[in-house]
Amino acid sequence: MSKIRVAVAGAAGRMGQTVCEAVEGADDMELVARADPALDTTLAQALAERPDVLVDFTVPDTATANAREAVGAGVHVVIGTTGFDPAELADLAGAQANIFIAPNFAIGAVLMTQFATAAARHMARAEIIELHHHTKVDAPSGTAARTASLMRDAAPEHGDVPIHSVRLPGLVAHQEVILGDVGQTLTIRHDSTDRTSFMPGVLLAVRRVPTLSQSPLVGLEHLL
Ligand SMILES: NC(=O)c1ccc[n+]([C@@H]2O[C@H](COP(=O)([O-])OP(=O)(O)OC[C@H]3O[C@@H](n4cnc5c(N)ncnc54)[C@H](O)[C@@H]3O)[C@@H](O)[C@H]2O)c1
């Protein structure tokens, strides 16, 4: 079987480097290009290598522009970049290539969001504390924003779920959802202690993005 040809945008970044290693370690994939201004390689140069899939871990404005450029070239896109509204790409539904977006590719974080959403219906109030390394550019995190939105949809009568953002050296990506009711609290916590936690989810998305039944599609839970 031919290998999936993968290009990575943001390839010099923390996540991008880890994705490049994961793709190189996958038997069914071939890393064909690394796009990043820090590597003097543009996205256009990367797309000229004719990848099947572009994986994007860059910055918010760049991610949406990159997705448009890739889809225009017929290349499927997996976006891990956070800090933009996925609705900005809604007009690309029905385009010649698919887009998959996940604010969090770690299975434990997806489960945390699902457990918190289920719990939201049963407890009176909830707040989210998300904690990340001090160089993260966006706040609140994409994971926290999505958790709060799903909890609100599940229990609109309980109102918005406030989010508190902590940025400190030494942290990677952590989130705590605390629910409170009369005489009790419930805490659901997830910790990514290493960026490799995101890689099985990223590789799964690369394999599945060409055959999505809906695009753009948001959330790893749809692929599990
Ligand atoms: N979805 C997830 O599971 C998940 C997990 C961790 C981080 N993230 C997100 O991934 C993104 C990247 O995080 P990071 O820690 O690797 O950041 P980083 O700053 O280490 O890396 C970003 C890279 O993008 C590059 N870049 C900027 N403009 C570019 C362009 N036009 N084309 C190509 N590359 C470009 C930068 O030079 C840099 O190397 C952030 O939005 C972060 O929130 C998502």
The ligand as a MOL file (V3000), in Angstrom:
LIG
                    3D

  0  0  0     0  0            999 V3000
M  V30 BEGIN CTAB
M  V30 COUNTS 44 48 0 0 0
M  V30 BEGIN ATOM
M  V30 1 N -4.5990 20.5090 19.3290 0
M  V30 2 C -3.7280 20.0990 20.2520 0
M  V30 3 O -3.8020 18.9630 20.7790 0
M  V30 4 C -2.6190 21.0450 20.6520 0
M  V30 5 C -1.6440 20.6550 21.5780 0
M  V30 6 C -0.6150 21.5320 21.8730 0
M  V30 7 C -0.5610 22.7800 21.2390 0
M  V30 8 N -1.5440 23.1310 20.3770 0 CHG=1
M  V30 9 C -1.5120 24.3960 19.6310 0
M  V30 10 O -0.5860 24.2630 18.5600 0
M  V30 11 C -0.0920 25.5640 18.1890 0
M  V30 12 C 1.4270 25.5280 18.1200 0
M  V30 13 O 1.9460 25.3530 19.4290 0
M  V30 14 P 3.5120 25.2660 19.6920 0
M  V30 15 O 3.6900 25.1840 21.1520 0
M  V30 16 O 4.1480 24.2250 18.8050 0 CHG=-1
M  V30 17 O 3.9730 26.7230 19.1650 0
M  V30 18 P 5.4070 27.1750 18.6850 0
M  V30 19 O 5.4500 28.6530 18.8270 0
M  V30 20 O 6.4760 26.3500 19.3330 0
M  V30 21 O 5.4280 26.7920 17.1140 0
M  V30 22 C 4.7110 27.4830 16.1270 0
M  V30 23 C 5.5470 27.4400 14.8490 0
M  V30 24 O 4.7680 27.9410 13.7650 0
M  V30 25 C 5.6680 28.6080 12.9030 0
M  V30 26 N 4.9430 29.4570 11.9530 0
M  V30 27 C 4.5010 30.7300 12.1170 0
M  V30 28 N 3.9450 31.1660 10.9720 0
M  V30 29 C 4.0230 30.1380 10.0760 0
M  V30 30 C 3.6380 29.9760 8.6990 0
M  V30 31 N 3.0540 30.9900 8.0180 0
M  V30 32 N 3.8560 28.7860 8.0840 0
M  V30 33 C 4.4620 27.7910 8.7470 0
M  V30 34 N 4.8770 27.8830 10.0460 0
M  V30 35 C 4.6540 29.0570 10.6890 0
M  V30 36 C 6.5880 29.3630 13.8480 0
M  V30 37 O 7.8000 29.7600 13.1980 0
M  V30 38 C 6.8390 28.2880 14.9210 0
M  V30 39 O 7.9650 27.4720 14.6000 0
M  V30 40 C -0.6870 26.5320 19.2180 0
M  V30 41 O -1.8380 27.1310 18.6680 0
M  V30 42 C -1.0620 25.6130 20.3840 0
M  V30 43 O -2.1120 26.1400 21.1780 0
M  V30 44 C -2.5580 22.2870 20.0690 0
M  V30 END ATOM
M  V30 BEGIN BOND
M  V30 1 1 1 2
M  V30 2 2 2 3
M  V30 3 1 2 4
M  V30 4 1 4 5
M  V30 5 2 4 44
M  V30 6 2 5 6
M  V30 7 1 6 7
M  V30 8 2 7 8
M  V30 9 1 8 9
M  V30 10 1 8 44
M  V30 11 1 9 10
M  V30 12 1 9 42
M  V30 13 1 10 11
M  V30 14 1 11 12
M  V30 15 1 11 40
M  V30 16 1 12 13
M  V30 17 1 13 14
M  V30 18 2 14 15
M  V30 19 1 14 16
M  V30 20 1 14 17
M  V30 21 1 17 18
M  V30 22 2 18 19
M  V30 23 1 18 20
M  V30 24 1 18 21
M  V30 25 1 21 22
M  V30 26 1 22 23
M  V30 27 1 23 24
M  V30 28 1 23 38
M  V30 29 1 24 25
M  V30 30 1 25 26
M  V30 31 1 25 36
M  V30 32 1 26 27
M  V30 33 1 26 35
M  V30 34 2 27 28
M  V30 35 1 28 29
M  V30 36 1 29 30
M  V30 37 2 29 35
M  V30 38 1 30 31
M  V30 39 2 30 32
M  V30 40 1 32 33
M  V30 41 2 33 34
M  V30 42 1 34 35
M  V30 43 1 36 37
M  V30 44 1 36 38
M  V30 45 1 38 39
M  V30 46 1 40 41
M  V30 47 1 40 42
M  V30 48 1 42 43
M  V30 END BOND
M  V30 END CTAB
M  END
